[in-house]
Amino acid sequence: TAQKLVLNMLTTASMVRIGKSYQNLMVDLNASNEKLLARAVLIVIEATGCTAEAAEAALEATGNDVKLAILVVATGLDVAAARAALAAAGGFLRRAIESAPR
């Protein structure tokens, strides 16, 4: 059990360092089936506080890219501008949100 806890901590820390998580949520998700799409909608809702309809619309507009959908909802940027902001932030969602124009 102790080994499992340590491995979970290391994995979580690694995911944070490489930009795959945001607010304790795994946001680098490939929504390739219905179950993962439902999870992606819940992640966008949890991260932004938006409605399910807004989360679904953002995911549809971004091609089911969870990071990009969160950035679009959180900042109000269009998809192209959000994609550029995410790229400029090195793929780190928190950095992209903090540096996005308001």
N, C-alpha and C positions, 0 to 999 in steps of 0.2 A: 504494500500500500504506500509506503514512504517513497519507493522508487517511482511509482505512478504519479504521485503528487509532484515530485521534483521534475519528472519529464513533462508533465502538463504545464508547470511553471515555465520551464525552458521553452517549450513550444509556443506558449502564449507570448512570452517576451520576444521571441524571434518574429512572430507574426506582427507584433506592434512595430518592431524595428524596421521591417521591410515594407511597411505600409499596407498590410492586408487587413488591418482592423481599424475601427473607428468607434469610439464610445463603447468599448467592450463588445462590439459586434463585428463578426467576420464579414467584410464588405466586398472582398474579392471573390465573388460567387458567380459561377457560370450557370445561369438558370436555364438548363437544357431540357427540363421536363416539367410537368405540371406541379409536382411536389416542390421542386426547387424554385419555381416561379412563385408559388404561394409563400415560400420562405423569404424570397426576395422582396415581395410586397410588404411582409411584416417587418423586415429589416429597414426598409425605407420609411415606413410609418414610425417605427421606434426611433430612428435617427433624427427625423425631422418633425414629427408630431403632425404630419399631414393626414388627410383622409385616405381611405383605401382607393378611392377613385383617382385622386391626385397621384398616388404612388403608382398605380397601374398605368396611368397616362404617361408618367415620367419614364417608367420602365419601357413602355412601348416606343416612346420617342427615342430612347437611347439604345434600342436593340437589346434590352434586358441587361444592361450594364449597371450593376447596383451602385458602384461608386459614382458613376456619372449621373445617375438618377438622383442620388442624394444631393449631389452638388447643384443640379438644376433646381431641385425643390428648395434647397436651403438658401440659394443665392438669387434665384430668379433669372439666371443667365440662360441664353438659348443653348442648344446642344453643342453647336460649333464652338462658341465662346467657352463653355464649360469644359469641353474636350481640350481646348488650348490651355486653359487654366490648370487643368489636372496634369497635363504634360509638362507645363512650366514648373509645377510643384514636384516633379519627379514621381508622380503617381501617388503622392501622399494626400489623402482627402482632407485631412485637417489643415494642412498648409494651403491647399487650394481654396478652402472656405475662408480661411483667415486673410488671404491675399486678394480675394475677389472684390471687385468694386461693388459698393452698395448703392 
